[in-house]
Amino acid sequence: MFEVRVEADFSAAHFLRDYNGKCENLHGHNYKVYAHARGQLLNEGGMLMDFSLLKGALRAVCKELDHTNLNDMQVFEQNPSAERIAMYIYKRMIEILEEQGLDLRWQEGKEEAVLFAIDVFETETSRARYFAC
């Protein structure tokens, strides 16, 4: 099994509803995001996939989120937790990659590259992960 990882970042504001603590107030983070792809087959060039394709999709999604108030995005249902952000990034990356003719959606037994996991770090020590299973 092979795995590749690319990273990008974005800065955004948010607040958490139904949370009793300082995070219920508007605040911001400099998010770091890792996108992981894995698979068993390498292409003719000996690569699982071209880093630039994965990185391009991740950067496009991060650009959509950069310098926004995440609570304004309906998809987060007014509660943009790191977990929901990770799931959103995964789904948007799949859409972008499919528009480019790439099928990186996870399927049982698939040996080709799949987008496996998204890590969203709010700080260096706090991360949420969404992964396909």
C-alpha positions as CSV (number, residue, x, y, z in Angstrom):
1,M,0.0,0.0,0.0
2,F,1.3,3.5,-0.9
3,E,0.2,6.8,0.6
4,V,0.9,10.4,-0.4
5,R,0.1,13.6,1.4
6,V,-0.2,17.2,0.4
7,E,-0.9,20.2,2.6
8,A,-2.3,23.7,2.3
9,D,-3.7,26.3,4.7
10,F,-6.3,29.0,5.1
11,S,-7.3,31.6,7.6
12,A,-10.9,31.9,8.7
13,A,-13.2,33.0,11.5
14,H,-16.0,31.0,13.1
15,F,-17.8,30.4,16.4
16,L,-19.5,27.3,17.7
17,R,-23.1,27.2,18.7
18,D,-24.3,24.9,21.5
19,Y,-20.8,25.1,23.0
20,N,-20.2,26.4,26.6
21,G,-16.8,28.0,26.5
22,K,-14.7,30.6,24.8
23,C,-15.2,29.0,21.3
24,E,-18.8,30.1,21.3
25,N,-17.4,33.6,20.6
26,L,-16.3,34.7,17.2
27,H,-12.6,33.9,16.7
28,G,-10.2,32.8,14.0
29,H,-7.7,30.1,13.2
30,N,-4.8,29.7,10.8
31,Y,-5.9,26.2,9.6
32,K,-3.5,23.7,8.2
33,V,-5.0,21.0,6.1
34,Y,-3.5,17.6,5.0
35,A,-5.0,15.6,2.2
36,H,-4.0,11.9,2.1
37,A,-4.4,9.5,-0.9
38,R,-3.6,5.9,-0.9
39,G,-3.6,2.9,-3.2
40,Q,-1.8,-0.2,-4.3
41,L,-1.1,0.6,-7.9
42,L,1.6,2.9,-9.2
43,N,1.3,4.6,-12.6
44,E,3.7,4.2,-15.5
45,G,5.9,6.9,-13.9
46,G,6.1,4.9,-10.7
47,M,3.8,7.3,-8.8
48,L,0.6,6.7,-7.0
49,M,-0.6,10.0,-8.4
50,D,0.8,13.3,-9.5
51,F,1.2,15.5,-6.4
52,S,0.2,18.6,-8.4
53,L,-3.3,17.2,-9.1
54,L,-4.0,16.5,-5.4
55,K,-2.4,19.8,-4.3
56,G,-4.4,21.8,-6.9
57,A,-7.7,20.4,-5.6
58,L,-6.8,21.0,-2.0
59,R,-5.6,24.6,-2.7
60,A,-8.8,25.4,-4.6
61,V,-11.0,24.3,-1.7
62,C,-8.8,26.2,0.8
63,K,-9.0,29.3,-1.4
64,E,-12.9,29.1,-1.1
65,L,-12.6,29.1,2.7
66,D,-9.8,31.6,3.1
67,H,-10.7,34.9,4.9
68,T,-14.3,34.0,5.4
69,N,-16.6,33.6,8.4
70,L,-17.3,29.9,8.1
71,N,-20.6,30.4,10.0
72,D,-21.9,32.2,6.9
73,M,-21.7,29.0,4.8
74,Q,-24.9,27.1,4.9
75,V,-23.2,23.7,4.6
76,F,-21.9,24.0,8.2
77,E,-25.3,24.5,9.7
78,Q,-24.0,27.4,11.8
79,N,-21.6,25.1,13.5
80,P,-18.3,24.9,11.6
81,S,-16.4,22.5,13.8
82,A,-13.1,21.1,12.6
83,E,-14.8,17.8,11.9
84,R,-17.4,19.4,9.6
85,I,-14.7,21.4,7.9
86,A,-12.7,18.2,7.2
87,M,-15.8,16.5,5.7
88,Y,-16.6,19.5,3.6
89,I,-13.0,19.7,2.2
90,Y,-13.1,15.9,1.4
91,K,-16.4,16.2,-0.5
92,R,-15.3,19.4,-2.4
93,M,-12.0,17.8,-3.4
94,I,-13.8,14.7,-4.8
95,E,-16.1,17.1,-6.8
96,I,-13.1,19.0,-8.2
97,L,-11.1,15.9,-9.0
98,E,-14.1,14.3,-10.8
99,E,-14.5,17.5,-12.9
100,Q,-10.9,16.8,-14.0
101,G,-11.9,13.2,-15.0
102,L,-10.2,11.6,-11.9
103,D,-12.1,9.0,-9.8
104,L,-10.5,9.2,-6.3
105,R,-13.7,8.3,-4.5
106,W,-13.2,5.4,-2.0
107,Q,-14.6,2.0,-3.0
108,E,-14.2,-1.3,-1.3
109,G,-11.3,-3.2,-2.9
110,K,-10.2,-0.4,-5.2
111,E,-6.5,-0.7,-5.9
112,E,-6.1,2.7,-7.6
113,A,-5.5,5.9,-5.7
114,V,-8.3,7.1,-3.5
115,L,-8.6,10.3,-1.5
116,F,-8.5,8.6,1.9
117,A,-8.4,11.2,4.6
118,I,-8.5,14.9,5.4
119,D,-6.8,16.4,8.5
120,V,-7.8,19.8,9.7
121,F,-5.6,21.4,12.3
122,E,-6.9,24.4,14.2
123,T,-3.7,24.6,16.1
124,E,-0.5,22.5,16.1
125,T,-1.9,20.3,18.8
126,S,-5.6,20.0,17.8
127,R,-6.7,18.2,14.7
128,A,-9.9,16.6,13.3
129,R,-9.8,13.9,10.6
130,Y,-12.4,12.8,8.2
131,F,-11.7,9.6,6.2
132,A,-13.4,7.5,3.7
133,C,-14.2,3.9,4.8
